[in-house]
Amino acid sequence: MGPKIAEKCGICHDNDAKYKCPKCGIKYCSLTCYKDEARHKDPVDSTDQKEEQIGKNEKPANSAKPPQLASPEYSKIYTETPEIQELLKYNTVKFHLSKVHRILSSEVADPNESNMNNEMKRQLAVDYLNTLRYGGIHYNEAIEEFCQLSLSKLNNPDQSNA
């Protein structure tokens, strides 16, 4: 067998590929090519594959069904606020909201540890969100927008989408 022929970079197509992107699997040669997000392939997840198999005009039966939320009030806010629906597509928003959920629903398993009461959990969750909001040490614009939209909808449920 002869020497192995190196595959070319899938981004610049000039140099030999040395690495493989963990997100999309494209092979690339350098940090510059790795950071060129516009040229990376969009990873195809299982939902996209199912939709392709079903056809362009058909959707899976459960695709239009909104997620099950804790109350009808929250469900109404979600279905009537496309901005919130869009923000919930961001991984950073989902990640931080899941952390808040874990804080609020956590129970200490160690019997020697004192369990936090609900008020302490709420305060910890608020403190965590405040580090992500405007002026916080870990400011996150998407979380700030999500909090502002959610608070305005909860405080003014009759407010229109305009």
Phi, psi and omega in degrees: 000143179275180179295149181287131179277126182286142178280142180283155178300132179282355180259299183268339180063017181254308186265166176289138179286133179245341187228167178230128182295128180289340182274311187245348176087359179290144179270140183219167188253335189208171177298324178300314179292323178299321183281352179278077186297332182296333182263355177287149176287146173281125179295139179265117178267175185296329179295315178298319180296319179298317180295324177295320180292323181289323181123161185291326185271344182256148177239154174299152185301326185265006185290331182270353183283122179291158180294154179283115181254170188292334182211160176299327178298314179294321178298319179296315179299316181298311184290334182263004183232091180298333179296319178293318178301318180293316180298327181286358174276341181284131179298324180295321178292314179299319180299308184290324177292327177292326176296318178298317179298317179297322178298313184290331184255007184284152173225137180282124184279335183282117182296338179283341178274146177276135179288142176282138175280171184299323180295320178295320178296315179300316181295321177297318178296317179296316179299318178298312179298323180296331176290339182265344184273174183308128181089350179283160184291339178240045186313131179227114185299320181294320178294318178301313180297318179299314180297315181298314178298313182298314180296318180295322179289322179289324181279334180228072186298338181271000182295138180281170181283354184291000000 
